[in-house]
Amino acid sequence: MASVALLSNPHSTGNRALLPQVREYCAAHPDIFHYEVEDVDQIGEAIRTIAMVSPRVVVINGGDGTVQAALTELYSGGYFGGSPPPVAVLPNGKTNLIALDLGAVGDPIKALKRVVELVESDQLEDHVIERQLISLDSGGEARPVLGMFLGGAYLADVMLYCRNRIYPLGLPNGLSHFLAAVLGLFAIIFGIGGGRLPPKPEPMTVSLIRQGVLKGKFSLLIVTTLEKLLLSIRTSDGGGTNGHMKLLATDSNVGAVFRMLSATWRGTLGQNQLDGVHFQQGDEIRIEGERSNVILDGEIFQATNGMPIILTSTQPVPFLRLAA
């Protein structure tokens, strides 16, 4: 029996330099069960093996795709008899949104040490929090995929543009995200796209069961169960309490974008109705369009007419918050 199970993906970008330190730390702490995978397809077997050592906490050390695959296996695989232990996420991905929401920032080794410290103390239960997951069903025979942050519409196009065009430049993550955001905003302001810029927004339909339908071109579409959305955006409960998933959509025009950014700057986003800015909460959301990309924790899905993406929220699951 291990106190902590650590799942690492050596091929995640952050692990190329970090993994030797992780291995060294684990070698000095025999109560850590360290399992490394060579590919995300091996994560199901990894979680099955981890369940056999009955850890008190499962720690995920990898990029967004590793986190998403691990959450799917933990809560859909049935390896823990329906009651998986709390999950901690090391800040080791490109965006780190889930790690940030759970209070894991900065040095991943320090975050791992914090996990061990909590497990060895009598404070572990005080740091366990609950979050709902987003269950994404894209049709077909594949089982739903679980995650916590979905970006869609023009936001997904900008994220893909950042991944395919800016990351290869070797810039720091923060600078890459800032540059992609500036270029995306530039394209919206001047109504251009394609070539060296992100593509133009495409029409899409977003339906919230019981709340209504949004149709049009959106510069921003976020669905999440995290407390923080993107770029440290926080929302109030102004959208109501009709479900666990928060949806933020901004029309694809300059005025709506700047109204959203202004409300974000003031910390009032979600408190008042803003023209072109939509904030809702729900337990089932449908997304469809002729070519509507969405990204759930790093994995790309595409909604089409006649084959919508359906999002539902799961029951609360335990996570480990590392912040004091």
C-alpha positions as CSV (number, residue, x, y, z in Angstrom):
1,M,0.0,0.0,0.0
2,A,1.4,3.4,-1.0
3,S,0.5,6.8,0.6
4,V,0.8,8.6,-2.8
5,A,0.5,7.3,-6.3
6,L,2.2,9.5,-9.0
7,L,1.3,9.1,-12.6
8,S,3.9,10.7,-15.0
9,N,3.9,11.1,-18.7
10,P,7.6,11.5,-19.7
11,H,6.7,12.9,-23.1
12,S,4.8,15.9,-21.7
13,T,6.7,19.1,-22.5
14,G,7.4,20.1,-18.9
15,N,8.7,16.6,-18.0
16,R,11.5,16.7,-20.5
17,A,13.6,18.6,-18.0
18,L,11.7,17.9,-14.8
19,L,11.4,14.1,-14.8
20,P,14.9,13.3,-13.5
21,Q,14.2,15.4,-10.4
22,V,10.8,13.6,-10.0
23,R,12.5,10.2,-10.2
24,E,15.1,11.3,-7.7
25,Y,12.5,12.5,-5.2
26,C,10.4,9.4,-5.6
27,A,13.5,7.2,-5.0
28,A,14.0,8.9,-1.7
29,H,10.4,8.4,-0.7
30,P,9.4,4.7,-0.9
31,D,5.8,5.5,0.1
32,I,5.3,7.1,-3.3
33,F,4.2,4.7,-6.1
34,H,5.5,6.2,-9.3
35,Y,4.1,4.9,-12.6
36,E,5.3,6.3,-15.9
37,V,3.5,5.9,-19.2
38,E,4.9,6.2,-22.7
39,D,1.6,7.2,-24.3
40,V,-1.8,8.4,-23.1
41,D,-3.3,5.1,-24.4
42,Q,-1.5,3.4,-21.5
43,I,-3.2,5.5,-18.9
44,G,-6.1,3.0,-18.4
45,E,-3.7,0.3,-17.5
46,A,-1.8,2.7,-15.3
47,I,-4.9,3.6,-13.3
48,R,-5.8,-0.1,-13.0
49,T,-2.4,-0.8,-11.5
50,I,-2.5,2.3,-9.2
51,A,-5.8,1.1,-7.8
52,M,-4.1,-2.1,-6.7
53,V,-1.8,-0.2,-4.2
54,S,-4.8,1.7,-2.7
55,P,-3.2,5.2,-2.5
56,R,-4.6,7.9,-0.3
57,V,-4.0,10.5,-3.1
58,V,-3.4,10.2,-6.9
59,V,-1.1,12.9,-8.3
60,I,-1.1,13.6,-12.1
61,N,2.2,14.8,-13.5
62,G,1.7,15.7,-17.2
63,G,0.2,18.0,-19.7
64,D,-3.5,18.7,-20.3
65,G,-4.0,15.6,-22.3
66,T,-2.6,13.4,-19.6
67,V,-4.8,15.0,-17.0
68,Q,-7.9,14.6,-19.1
69,A,-7.2,11.0,-19.9
70,A,-6.4,10.2,-16.2
71,L,-9.7,11.8,-15.0
72,T,-11.6,9.8,-17.6
73,E,-10.1,6.5,-16.4
74,L,-10.4,7.4,-12.7
75,Y,-14.1,8.1,-12.8
76,S,-15.3,5.9,-15.7
77,G,-13.0,2.9,-15.4
78,G,-14.4,1.6,-12.1
79,Y,-11.0,0.6,-10.9
80,F,-11.6,2.0,-7.4
81,G,-15.1,0.6,-6.9
82,G,-16.7,3.9,-7.6
83,S,-14.7,5.8,-4.9
84,P,-11.4,7.0,-6.2
85,P,-9.1,8.9,-3.8
86,P,-8.6,12.7,-4.1
87,V,-6.7,13.9,-7.2
88,A,-3.9,16.4,-7.1
89,V,-2.5,18.0,-10.3
90,L,1.1,19.2,-10.6
91,P,1.6,22.6,-12.4
92,N,3.4,21.0,-15.4
93,G,1.2,21.6,-18.5
94,K,1.1,24.4,-21.0
95,T,-1.9,26.2,-19.4
96,N,-2.1,24.6,-15.9
97,L,-5.8,25.7,-15.5
98,I,-6.8,22.8,-13.3
99,A,-3.6,22.9,-11.3
100,L,-4.1,26.7,-10.8
101,D,-7.7,26.2,-9.6
102,L,-6.4,23.6,-7.1
103,G,-3.7,26.0,-5.7
104,A,-0.8,24.3,-7.4
105,V,1.5,27.0,-8.9
106,G,5.2,27.4,-9.5
107,D,7.6,24.5,-9.0
108,P,6.1,21.1,-9.6
109,I,8.6,19.4,-7.2
110,K,7.4,21.8,-4.4
111,A,3.8,20.9,-5.2
112,L,4.6,17.2,-5.0
113,K,6.4,17.8,-1.6
114,R,3.3,19.7,-0.5
115,V,1.1,16.6,-1.3
116,V,3.4,14.3,0.7
117,E,3.4,16.8,3.6
118,L,-0.4,16.8,3.7
119,V,-0.7,13.0,3.4
120,E,1.8,12.6,6.3
121,S,-0.1,15.1,8.5
122,D,-3.6,15.0,9.9
123,Q,-4.6,17.8,7.6
124,L,-5.4,15.8,4.5
125,E,-9.2,15.9,4.8
126,D,-9.2,19.6,5.5
127,H,-7.7,20.1,2.0
128,V,-10.1,17.8,0.1
129,I,-12.6,19.8,-2.1
130,E,-15.3,18.6,-4.5
131,R,-15.7,19.6,-8.1
132,Q,-18.0,18.4,-10.8
133,L,-16.5,17.2,-14.1
134,I,-17.7,17.9,-17.6
135,S,-18.7,14.8,-19.5
136,L,-18.3,15.3,-23.2
137,D,-20.2,13.0,-25.6
138,S,-19.3,13.6,-29.3
139,G,-21.4,10.7,-30.6
140,G,-20.4,7.4,-31.9
141,E,-19.5,4.4,-29.8
142,A,-16.7,5.9,-27.7
143,R,-17.5,6.5,-24.0
144,P,-17.8,10.1,-22.9
145,V,-14.6,12.0,-22.1
146,L,-14.2,13.8,-18.7
147,G,-12.6,17.1,-18.1
148,M,-13.0,20.5,-16.3
149,F,-12.3,23.2,-18.9
150,L,-13.7,23.5,-22.5
151,G,-12.8,26.3,-24.9
152,G,-14.8,26.6,-28.1
153,A,-15.7,28.9,-31.0
154,Y,-13.0,31.5,-31.9
155,L,-11.3,30.8,-28.6
156,A,-10.6,27.2,-29.7
157,D,-9.3,28.4,-33.1
158,V,-6.9,30.8,-31.3
159,M,-5.8,28.0,-28.9
160,L,-5.1,25.8,-31.9
161,Y,-3.3,28.7,-33.7
162,C,-1.2,29.1,-30.5
163,R,-0.4,25.4,-30.4
164,N,0.4,25.0,-34.1
165,R,2.0,28.4,-35.0
166,I,3.4,30.0,-31.8
167,Y,4.5,27.2,-29.5
168,P,7.0,25.9,-32.2
169,L,8.8,29.3,-31.9
170,G,10.0,28.2,-28.4
171,L,8.7,31.2,-26.6
172,P,7.8,31.0,-22.8
173,N,4.2,29.8,-22.3
174,G,3.0,33.0,-20.9
175,L,4.4,35.1,-23.8
176,S,3.0,32.6,-26.3
177,H,-0.5,32.9,-24.8
178,F,-0.3,36.7,-24.7
179,L,0.9,36.9,-28.3
180,A,-1.9,34.6,-29.5
181,A,-4.5,36.6,-27.6
182,V,-3.2,39.9,-29.0
183,L,-3.3,38.5,-32.6
184,G,-6.7,37.1,-32.1
185,L,-8.0,40.4,-30.8
186,F,-6.4,42.2,-33.7
187,A,-8.1,39.9,-36.2
188,I,-11.5,40.6,-34.5
189,I,-11.1,44.3,-34.4
190,F,-10.2,44.6,-38.1
191,G,-12.5,41.7,-39.3
192,I,-9.8,39.7,-40.8
193,G,-8.4,36.2,-40.4
194,G,-6.5,33.4,-42.0
195,G,-3.0,33.4,-43.3
196,R,-0.6,34.5,-40.5
197,L,-3.6,35.2,-38.2
198,P,-6.2,32.9,-36.6
199,P,-9.1,32.0,-38.9
200,K,-12.4,34.0,-38.9
201,P,-15.1,32.8,-36.4
202,E,-17.6,30.3,-37.8
203,P,-21.4,30.3,-36.9
204,M,-22.5,27.9,-34.2
205,T,-25.4,27.0,-32.0
206,V,-25.2,26.6,-28.2
207,S,-28.3,25.2,-26.4
208,L,-28.7,25.1,-22.6
209,I,-31.5,22.7,-21.5
210,R,-34.2,24.8,-19.8
211,Q,-32.3,28.1,-20.3
212,G,-32.5,28.7,-24.1
213,V,-30.5,28.8,-27.3
214,L,-27.6,31.0,-28.4
215,K,-26.9,31.3,-32.1
216,G,-24.3,33.2,-34.0
217,K,-20.5,33.8,-34.2
218,F,-18.7,33.9,-30.9
219,S,-15.3,35.2,-30.1
220,L,-15.2,33.4,-26.8
221,L,-17.0,30.2,-25.6
222,I,-16.0,28.7,-22.3
223,V,-17.7,25.9,-20.4
224,T,-16.1,24.9,-17.1
225,T,-16.6,23.6,-13.5
226,L,-13.5,25.4,-12.3
227,E,-13.8,28.5,-10.1
228,K,-11.4,30.3,-12.4
229,L,-12.0,30.4,-16.2
230,L,-9.2,31.8,-18.3
231,L,-6.6,34.5,-17.8
232,S,-7.7,34.5,-14.1
233,I,-11.3,35.5,-15.0
234,R,-13.7,34.8,-12.1
235,T,-17.4,35.0,-12.4
236,S,-20.0,35.7,-9.8
237,D,-23.2,33.7,-9.4
238,G,-25.1,36.3,-11.5
239,G,-25.9,33.7,-14.1
240,G,-28.1,31.8,-11.6
241,T,-27.8,28.5,-10.0
242,N,-29.4,26.3,-12.7
243,G,-26.5,23.9,-12.9
244,H,-22.9,23.2,-12.1
245,M,-21.4,24.0,-15.5
246,K,-20.6,27.7,-16.1
247,L,-20.9,28.9,-19.7
248,L,-19.5,32.2,-20.9
249,A,-20.0,33.2,-24.5
250,T,-19.1,36.6,-26.1
251,D,-20.4,37.7,-29.5
252,S,-17.9,38.1,-32.2
253,N,-17.9,41.9,-32.4
254,V,-15.5,44.5,-31.0
255,G,-18.0,46.0,-28.6
256,A,-18.9,42.7,-26.9
257,V,-15.3,41.8,-26.5
258,F,-14.4,45.0,-24.9
259,R,-17.4,45.0,-22.6
260,M,-16.4,41.5,-21.5
261,L,-12.8,42.5,-20.9
262,S,-13.8,45.7,-19.1
263,A,-16.1,43.7,-16.7
264,T,-13.3,41.2,-16.2
265,W,-10.9,44.0,-15.3
266,R,-13.4,45.4,-12.8
267,G,-14.2,42.0,-11.3
268,T,-17.9,42.3,-12.1
269,L,-18.2,39.8,-14.9
270,G,-21.5,37.9,-14.4
271,Q,-23.0,40.4,-12.0
272,N,-24.9,42.4,-14.6
273,Q,-26.3,41.8,-18.1
274,L,-24.0,43.0,-20.8
275,D,-25.0,43.4,-24.5
276,G,-23.3,40.5,-26.4
277,V,-22.0,38.8,-23.3
278,H,-23.8,35.7,-22.2
279,F,-23.2,34.0,-18.8
280,Q,-25.3,31.0,-17.9
281,Q,-25.2,27.9,-15.7
282,G,-26.6,24.5,-16.6
283,D,-26.3,20.7,-16.3
284,E,-26.6,19.9,-20.0
285,I,-25.3,22.0,-23.0
286,R,-25.4,21.1,-26.7
287,I,-22.9,22.6,-29.2
288,E,-23.3,22.3,-32.9
289,G,-22.3,24.0,-36.2
290,E,-20.9,23.3,-39.6
291,R,-17.3,23.3,-38.2
292,S,-17.2,24.0,-34.5
293,N,-13.9,23.1,-32.8
294,V,-13.9,22.6,-29.0
295,I,-10.9,21.8,-26.8
296,L,-11.5,19.9,-23.6
297,D,-8.4,20.0,-21.4
298,G,-6.2,19.8,-24.4
299,E,-8.0,17.3,-26.6
300,I,-9.7,18.5,-29.8
301,F,-13.3,17.6,-30.7
302,Q,-15.5,18.9,-33.6
303,A,-19.2,19.5,-33.6
304,T,-21.1,19.3,-36.9
305,N,-24.7,19.8,-38.0
306,G,-26.5,16.5,-37.1
307,M,-23.7,15.4,-34.7
308,P,-23.7,17.8,-31.8
309,I,-21.3,17.7,-28.8
310,I,-23.3,17.2,-25.6
311,L,-21.9,18.3,-22.3
312,T,-23.3,17.1,-19.0
313,S,-22.0,17.6,-15.4
314,T,-21.0,14.6,-13.2
315,Q,-21.6,14.0,-9.6
316,P,-19.1,15.8,-7.3
317,V,-15.6,14.1,-7.1
318,P,-12.8,14.8,-4.7
319,F,-9.6,16.8,-5.4
320,L,-6.8,18.0,-3.3
321,R,-6.3,21.7,-2.9
322,L,-2.6,22.5,-2.2
323,A,-3.0,26.1,-1.1
324,A,-3.0,26.8,2.6
